Amino acid sequence: MKLRACVLDDNKAIRTLVSIILEMRGYEVESYEDPTKCPLPTRKQRQTKRDRLLFDVVISDINMPNMDGFEFLEKLKQRGLRVENIAMMSGYWVPYMRKEAEKSGYRIFQKPFDVSEMERWLDEINNRQTNRRQLSGAA
């Protein structure tokens, strides 16, 4: 089963770069310049436990039009949707936002970020997924 990823960034170049990195690793990628355009299922629309895991990975900018990255992630939680791996990106981290991201366990990327840093994070995710499959006997 392909891992699903969502990339949120109003900067087209960054959104495209991150999407390409994920696609080259075999992810099914959805990307949006505006988080309000990302379709989220309601509780009634979800059929299975897997449906609660909307994306395996979300990589989001913080400052975007109409809704910031934190607001988007809060909206996911309010709808009972899970994301196992979350990264937040910004070129302008203010202390309280960085602290909130760290407290929430989000991976932090400072723009401009080193692509190899993101690659290492994605390797960690892949290793966890592989270990889960082996433990469940699905490998």
MDAnalysis code that builds the backbone (N, CA, C; Angstrom):
import MDAnalysis as mda
import numpy as np

u = mda.Universe.empty(417, n_residues=139, atom_resindex=np.repeat(np.arange(139), 3), trajectory=True)
u.add_TopologyAttr("name", ["N", "CA", "C"] * 139)
u.add_TopologyAttr("resid", np.arange(1, 140))
u.add_TopologyAttr("resname", ["MET", "LYS", "LEU", "ARG", "ALA", "CYS", "VAL", "LEU", "ASP", "ASP", "ASN", "LYS", "ALA", "ILE", "ARG", "THR", "LEU", "VAL", "SER", "ILE", "ILE", "LEU", "GLU", "MET", "ARG", "GLY", "TYR", "GLU", "VAL", "GLU", "SER", "TYR", "GLU", "ASP", "PRO", "THR", "LYS", "CYS", "PRO", "LEU", "PRO", "THR", "ARG", "LYS", "GLN", "ARG", "GLN", "THR", "LYS", "ARG", "ASP", "ARG", "LEU", "LEU", "PHE", "ASP", "VAL", "VAL", "ILE", "SER", "ASP", "ILE", "ASN", "MET", "PRO", "ASN", "MET", "ASP", "GLY", "PHE", "GLU", "PHE", "LEU", "GLU", "LYS", "LEU", "LYS", "GLN", "ARG", "GLY", "LEU", "ARG", "VAL", "GLU", "ASN", "ILE", "ALA", "MET", "MET", "SER", "GLY", "TYR", "TRP", "VAL", "PRO", "TYR", "MET", "ARG", "LYS", "GLU", "ALA", "GLU", "LYS", "SER", "GLY", "TYR", "ARG", "ILE", "PHE", "GLN", "LYS", "PRO", "PHE", "ASP", "VAL", "SER", "GLU", "MET", "GLU", "ARG", "TRP", "LEU", "ASP", "GLU", "ILE", "ASN", "ASN", "ARG", "GLN", "THR", "ASN", "ARG", "ARG", "GLN", "LEU", "SER", "GLY", "ALA", "ALA"])
u.atoms.positions = np.array([
    [0.843, -1.180, 0.000],
    [0.000, 0.000, 0.000],
    [0.890, 1.245, 0.000],
    [0.597, 2.156, -0.909],
    [1.371, 3.394, -0.995],
    [1.087, 4.278, 0.210],
    [2.134, 4.940, 0.675],
    [1.944, 5.932, 1.727],
    [1.369, 7.192, 1.103],
    [0.520, 7.867, 1.863],
    [-0.126, 9.084, 1.366],
    [0.470, 10.303, 2.064],
    [0.710, 11.344, 1.272],
    [1.300, 12.569, 1.806],
    [0.510, 13.780, 1.335],
    [0.523, 14.801, 2.180],
    [-0.094, 16.084, 1.849],
    [0.961, 17.170, 2.049],
    [1.117, 18.013, 1.033],
    [2.061, 19.123, 1.093],
    [1.255, 20.413, 1.014],
    [1.460, 21.279, 1.996],
    [0.751, 22.562, 2.054],
    [1.768, 23.689, 2.086],
    [1.764, 24.501, 1.040],
    [2.656, 25.660, 1.000],
    [2.174, 26.597, -0.096],
    [2.096, 27.874, 0.216],
    [1.645, 28.844, -0.788],
    [2.758, 29.196, -1.774],
    [3.983, 28.765, -1.492],
    [5.098, 28.971, -2.400],
    [5.156, 27.790, -3.365],
    [4.857, 28.042, -4.643],
    [4.771, 26.965, -5.625],
    [6.075, 26.194, -5.762],
    [7.211, 26.875, -5.743],
    [8.505, 26.208, -5.908],
    [8.757, 25.214, -4.773],
    [8.484, 25.620, -3.547],
    [8.689, 24.725, -2.392],
    [7.696, 23.567, -2.453],
    [6.436, 23.881, -2.747],
    [5.388, 22.847, -2.836],
    [5.771, 21.801, -3.886],
    [6.256, 22.257, -5.029],
    [6.652, 21.354, -6.109],
    [7.866, 20.519, -5.704],
    [8.877, 21.145, -5.125],
    [10.086, 20.434, -4.705],
    [9.743, 19.331, -3.702],
    [8.989, 19.672, -2.674],
    [8.641, 18.682, -1.645],
    [7.794, 17.567, -2.252],
    [6.878, 17.919, -3.133],
    [6.043, 16.899, -3.792],
    [6.895, 15.939, -4.618],
    [7.871, 16.472, -5.342],
    [8.754, 15.631, -6.159],
    [9.576, 14.691, -5.272],
    [10.100, 15.210, -4.177],
    [10.866, 14.368, -3.240],
    [10.009, 13.195, -2.773],
    [8.770, 13.474, -2.403],
    [7.872, 12.426, -1.927],
    [7.488, 11.451, -3.037],
    [7.169, 11.972, -4.209],
    [6.783, 11.105, -5.341],
    [7.926, 10.184, -5.745],
    [9.159, 10.691, -5.699],
    [10.316, 9.863, -6.051],
    [10.496, 8.715, -5.062],
    [9.931, 8.861, -3.876],
    [9.993, 7.801, -2.859],
    [8.760, 6.906, -2.899],
    [7.885, 7.145, -3.867],
    [6.722, 6.287, -4.029],
    [5.464, 6.729, -3.304],
    [5.479, 7.923, -2.741],
    [4.291, 8.427, -2.052],
    [3.210, 8.842, -3.050],
    [1.987, 8.699, -2.639],
    [0.848, 9.289, -3.336],
    [0.696, 10.680, -2.710],
    [0.842, 11.736, -3.510],
    [0.939, 13.095, -2.971],
    [-0.231, 13.966, -3.407],
    [-0.778, 14.684, -2.439],
    [-1.725, 15.758, -2.708],
    [-1.049, 17.037, -2.241],
    [-1.151, 18.105, -3.041],
    [-0.532, 19.361, -2.618],
    [-1.504, 20.510, -2.830],
    [-1.417, 21.468, -1.916],
    [-2.335, 22.608, -1.939],
    [-1.589, 23.873, -1.553],
    [-1.917, 24.960, -2.251],
    [-1.336, 26.249, -1.870],
    [-2.140, 26.893, -0.754],
    [-3.376, 26.445, -0.578],
    [-4.281, 26.996, 0.418],
    [-4.902, 25.816, 1.176],
    [-4.650, 25.694, 2.469],
    [-5.179, 24.556, 3.228],
    [-6.703, 24.421, 3.178],
    [-7.411, 25.506, 2.956],
    [-8.871, 25.411, 2.904],
    [-9.346, 24.660, 1.661],
    [-8.463, 24.437, 0.707],
    [-8.807, 23.704, -0.518],
    [-8.611, 22.193, -0.370],
    [-8.000, 21.764, 0.721],
    [-7.769, 20.340, 0.960],
    [-9.080, 19.714, 1.445],
    [-9.645, 18.783, 0.676],
    [-10.919, 18.180, 1.072],
    [-10.739, 17.226, 2.259],
    [-11.470, 17.469, 3.315],
    [-11.392, 16.628, 4.504],
    [-12.715, 15.912, 4.710],
    [-12.679, 14.600, 4.867],
    [-13.928, 13.872, 5.086],
    [-14.515, 14.185, 6.458],
    [-15.818, 14.144, 6.536],
    [-16.490, 14.306, 7.825],
    [-16.478, 12.956, 8.529],
    [-16.842, 12.939, 9.793],
    [-16.894, 11.681, 10.544],
    [-17.839, 10.685, 9.865],
    [-18.943, 11.161, 9.324],
    [-19.923, 10.281, 8.681],
    [-19.386, 9.685, 7.380],
    [-18.480, 10.379, 6.700],
    [-17.953, 9.900, 5.424],
    [-16.894, 8.823, 5.590],
    [-16.283, 8.724, 6.756],
    [-15.241, 7.726, 6.974],
    [-15.878, 6.372, 7.240],
    [-15.382, 5.353, 6.589],
    [-15.962, 4.016, 6.701],
    [-15.155, 3.076, 7.589],
    [-13.834, 3.200, 7.571],
    [-12.994, 2.227, 8.264],
    [-11.989, 2.931, 9.166],
    [-11.311, 2.121, 9.981],
    [-10.264, 2.666, 10.837],
    [-9.181, 3.333, 9.994],
    [-8.858, 2.737, 8.849],
    [-7.853, 3.303, 7.942],
    [-8.273, 4.692, 7.472],
    [-9.589, 4.921, 7.342],
    [-10.079, 6.227, 6.902],
    [-9.742, 7.331, 7.893],
    [-9.505, 6.975, 9.171],
    [-9.131, 7.992, 10.153],
    [-7.711, 8.480, 9.908],
    [-6.890, 7.607, 9.275],
    [-5.530, 7.995, 8.923],
    [-5.595, 8.639, 7.546],
    [-5.860, 9.928, 7.540],
    [-6.063, 10.648, 6.286],
    [-4.790, 10.662, 5.441],
    [-3.676, 10.993, 6.087],
    [-2.376, 11.016, 5.418],
    [-1.362, 10.348, 6.333],
    [-0.370, 9.711, 5.739],
    [0.733, 9.169, 6.522],
    [1.715, 10.277, 6.881],
    [1.809, 11.275, 6.001],
    [2.731, 12.393, 6.180],
    [2.036, 13.694, 5.775],
    [2.182, 14.717, 6.614],
    [1.794, 16.077, 6.241],
    [3.023, 16.954, 6.421],
    [3.347, 17.696, 5.373],
    [4.439, 18.672, 5.424],
    [3.809, 20.014, 5.099],
    [3.797, 20.896, 6.090],
    [3.053, 22.141, 5.957],
    [3.888, 23.367, 6.282],
    [3.687, 24.382, 5.479],
    [4.196, 25.709, 5.806],
    [3.361, 26.210, 6.986],
    [3.864, 27.180, 7.679],
    [3.073, 27.747, 8.767],
    [2.198, 28.876, 8.245],
    [2.802, 29.863, 7.590],
    [2.069, 31.044, 7.149],
    [1.553, 30.880, 5.730],
    [0.225, 30.738, 5.619],
    [-0.412, 30.595, 4.308],
    [-1.703, 31.404, 4.315],
    [-2.245, 31.663, 3.135],
    [-3.495, 32.435, 3.091],
    [-4.663, 31.634, 3.674],
    [-5.569, 32.318, 4.289],
    [-6.840, 31.790, 4.797],
    [-6.734, 30.906, 6.031],
    [-5.641, 30.153, 6.193],
    [-5.500, 29.253, 7.330],
    [-4.019, 28.912, 7.479],
    [-3.496, 28.986, 8.703],
    [-2.090, 28.613, 8.860],
    [-1.972, 27.107, 9.099],
    [-0.753, 26.613, 9.085],
    [-0.522, 25.177, 9.234],
    [-1.045, 24.612, 10.543],
    [-0.889, 25.364, 11.628],
    [-1.396, 24.907, 12.923],
    [-2.921, 24.785, 12.904],
    [-3.583, 25.756, 12.303],
    [-5.053, 25.704, 12.209],
    [-5.511, 24.499, 11.393],
    [-4.802, 24.205, 10.304],
    [-5.152, 23.052, 9.484],
    [-5.046, 21.758, 10.294],
    [-3.954, 21.602, 11.026],
    [-3.761, 20.391, 11.819],
    [-4.796, 20.283, 12.935],
    [-5.175, 21.402, 13.500],
    [-6.234, 21.398, 14.519],
    [-7.565, 20.968, 13.912],
    [-7.827, 21.410, 12.706],
    [-9.052, 21.016, 11.999],
    [-9.084, 19.502, 11.778],
    [-7.932, 18.910, 11.444],
    [-7.852, 17.457, 11.296],
    [-8.238, 16.768, 12.601],
    [-7.661, 17.234, 13.703],
    [-7.944, 16.639, 15.014],
    [-9.426, 16.749, 15.353],
    [-10.023, 17.918, 15.097],
    [-11.439, 18.131, 15.402],
    [-12.334, 17.153, 14.645],
    [-11.893, 16.731, 13.475],
    [-12.684, 15.785, 12.668],
    [-12.328, 14.330, 12.966],
    [-11.447, 14.126, 13.935],
    [-11.068, 12.768, 14.299],
    [-10.124, 12.111, 13.317],
    [-9.426, 12.911, 12.531],
    [-8.494, 12.390, 11.535],
    [-7.077, 12.371, 12.108],
    [-6.328, 11.336, 11.752],
    [-4.965, 11.195, 12.260],
    [-3.942, 11.379, 11.147],
    [-2.792, 11.865, 11.555],
    [-1.617, 11.922, 10.687],
    [-0.465, 11.452, 11.564],
    [0.259, 10.447, 11.109],
    [1.317, 9.880, 11.933],
    [2.605, 10.693, 11.928],
    [2.889, 11.386, 10.823],
    [4.159, 12.099, 10.678],
    [3.882, 13.506, 10.159],
    [4.257, 14.482, 10.970],
    [3.978, 15.869, 10.617],
    [5.257, 16.683, 10.670],
    [5.449, 17.482, 9.630],
    [6.571, 18.418, 9.602],
    [6.017, 19.807, 9.318],
    [6.600, 20.787, 9.965],
    [6.232, 22.184, 9.750],
    [7.454, 22.907, 9.186],
    [7.188, 23.764, 8.192],
    [8.262, 24.534, 7.556],
    [7.968, 26.018, 7.719],
    [9.017, 26.785, 7.883],
    [8.866, 28.235, 7.884],
    [10.225, 28.888, 7.687],
    [10.200, 30.020, 7.059],
    [11.405, 30.837, 6.948],
    [11.469, 31.849, 8.073],
    [10.373, 31.947, 8.842],
    [10.258, 32.972, 9.880],
    [9.671, 32.372, 11.149],
    [10.407, 31.506, 11.798],
    [9.934, 30.908, 13.043],
    [9.970, 31.948, 14.146],
    [8.849, 32.161, 14.764],
    [8.819, 32.989, 15.975],
    [8.853, 32.024, 17.155],
    [9.430, 32.436, 18.272],
    [9.648, 31.492, 19.377],
    [8.402, 30.705, 19.813],
    [7.259, 31.349, 19.944],
    [6.084, 30.621, 20.438],
    [5.603, 29.570, 19.428],
    [5.756, 29.851, 18.131],
    [5.354, 28.868, 17.116],
    [6.303, 27.668, 17.125],
    [7.579, 27.952, 17.221],
    [8.570, 26.866, 17.261],
    [8.328, 25.997, 18.490],
    [8.062, 26.636, 19.622],
    [7.799, 25.898, 20.862],
    [6.547, 25.032, 20.721],
    [5.506, 25.559, 20.101],
    [4.263, 24.808, 19.888],
    [4.514, 23.609, 18.983],
    [5.291, 23.797, 17.920],
    [5.602, 22.695, 17.008],
    [6.410, 21.610, 17.727],
    [7.385, 22.013, 18.506],
    [8.195, 21.054, 19.253],
    [7.342, 20.306, 20.270],
    [6.496, 21.022, 20.984],
    [5.618, 20.415, 21.995],
    [4.679, 19.388, 21.358],
    [4.253, 19.659, 20.147],
    [3.334, 18.760, 19.441],
    [4.054, 17.580, 18.786],
    [5.386, 17.596, 18.823],
    [6.157, 16.498, 18.248],
    [6.340, 16.601, 16.742],
    [6.135, 17.792, 16.187],
    [6.292, 17.981, 14.748],
    [7.767, 18.132, 14.410],
    [8.132, 17.646, 13.252],
    [9.486, 17.857, 12.730],
    [9.546, 19.291, 12.224],
    [10.620, 19.971, 12.499],
    [10.753, 21.379, 12.127],
    [11.803, 21.528, 11.033],
    [11.402, 22.244, 9.981],
    [12.334, 22.582, 8.906],
    [12.374, 24.097, 8.764],
    [13.586, 24.623, 8.791],
    [13.807, 26.053, 8.589],
    [14.047, 26.284, 7.106],
    [13.226, 27.133, 6.491],
    [13.435, 27.466, 5.079],
    [14.545, 28.502, 4.973],
    [15.388, 28.419, 3.995],
    [15.498, 27.304, 3.062],
    [16.087, 26.103, 3.796],
    [15.551, 24.916, 3.530],
    [16.016, 23.722, 4.217],
    [16.915, 22.905, 3.292],
    [17.728, 22.092, 3.919],
    [18.615, 21.182, 3.198],
    [17.782, 19.957, 2.816],
    [17.712, 19.644, 1.533],
    [16.912, 18.509, 1.060],
    [17.344, 17.216, 1.748],
    [18.636, 17.064, 2.011],
    [19.101, 15.835, 2.659],
    [18.533, 15.703, 4.075],
    [18.255, 16.818, 4.728],
    [17.629, 16.778, 6.059],
    [16.213, 16.192, 5.957],
    [15.461, 16.614, 4.943],
    [14.128, 16.067, 4.742],
    [14.222, 14.596, 4.351],
    [15.198, 14.254, 3.523],
    [15.399, 12.866, 3.113],
    [15.657, 11.969, 4.327],
    [16.473, 12.441, 5.270],
    [16.754, 11.659, 6.485],
    [15.481, 11.431, 7.285],
    [14.645, 12.458, 7.409],
    [13.377, 12.329, 8.130],
    [12.476, 11.308, 7.432],
    [12.398, 11.370, 6.117],
    [11.586, 10.415, 5.370],
    [12.152, 8.993, 5.482],
    [13.484, 8.860, 5.563],
    [14.096, 7.551, 5.795],
    [13.640, 6.982, 7.143],
    [13.599, 7.831, 8.173],
    [13.134, 7.399, 9.499],
    [11.692, 6.883, 9.414],
    [10.854, 7.601, 8.693],
    [9.457, 7.185, 8.525],
    [9.396, 5.841, 7.818],
    [10.160, 5.705, 6.745],
    [10.182, 4.461, 5.987],
    [10.640, 3.294, 6.860],
    [11.664, 3.513, 7.673],
    [12.159, 2.459, 8.555],
    [11.094, 2.041, 9.569],
    [10.365, 3.004, 10.124],
    [9.281, 2.671, 11.064],
    [8.193, 1.862, 10.370],
    [7.841, 2.256, 9.147],
    [6.812, 1.540, 8.396],
    [7.263, 0.107, 8.100],
    [8.514, -0.054, 7.702],
    [9.055, -1.383, 7.407],
    [9.029, -2.252, 8.657],
    [9.435, -1.692, 9.790],
    [9.431, -2.448, 11.046],
    [8.012, -2.862, 11.438],
    [7.030, -1.975, 11.240],
    [5.645, -2.320, 11.555],
    [5.159, -3.484, 10.697],
    [5.473, -3.417, 9.401],
    [5.060, -4.501, 8.494],
    [5.694, -5.833, 8.905],
    [6.972, -5.782, 9.274],
    [7.649, -7.015, 9.682],
    [7.040, -7.568, 10.956],
    [6.713, -6.707, 11.919],
    [6.099, -7.159, 13.154],
    [4.713, -7.733, 12.950],
    [3.995, -7.184, 11.977],
    [2.637, -7.672, 11.725],
    [2.628, -8.865, 10.775],
    [3.812, -9.213, 10.247],
    [3.899, -10.348, 9.341],
    [3.463, -10.027, 7.927],
    [3.341, -8.724, 7.614],
    [2.877, -8.313, 6.284],
    [4.026, -8.030, 5.326],
    [5.248, -8.293, 5.740],
    [6.406, -7.966, 4.888],
    [6.574, -8.912, 3.739],
])
